[in-house]
């Protein structure tokens, strides 16, 4: 169609209020243990949902050619993520490394459970492949160069915000019961 524009925005791991991806880690922290699953030095590109929205808004007004990775310029290791969750949760949770061999067994069990229940398990062979990898870090220079956007929310601030959101949501659920 003449005049039709498109933009391909590829966000890293998105977190923030309204997302449930980190809720299991906050629950684990409340129990006093945070499992360090996967490679200790693996790094990932994270992005707060507010920064994703800013990137989408910028892409509406700008002609973007080619895909643009949306993420914070500073990669996050699994340990850094767990430390941020521990801090935001207010619990003195121990960070406990989980051997990859044990993770692989759990993934196989998750595959079986998924077949039996018809639901995807939290840990399965696909998730194991992600956890066993060296990480997934994206170059976000196009985000700045083409859209003029640089992620503003630091990991610690974003994790603290989502922790407050989880607590408020849990309080509302408890009041309903």
ZIPEKA-V987568 format. One record per helix or strand of 2 or more residues. SS is the DSSP state (2 for helix, 1 for strand). FROM is the first residue (numbers start at 0). LEN is the number of residues. Records with the same first field share a line. If there is no record, write none. Layout:
BEGIN
SS: FROM-LEN + FROM-LEN
END
This chain:
BEGIN
1: 7-4 + 12-3 + 32-5 + 42-2 + 45-3 + 66-4 + 75-2 + 93-5 + 134-2
2: 22-8 + 48-13 + 77-12 + 99-18 + 124-8 + 140-7 + 154-22
END
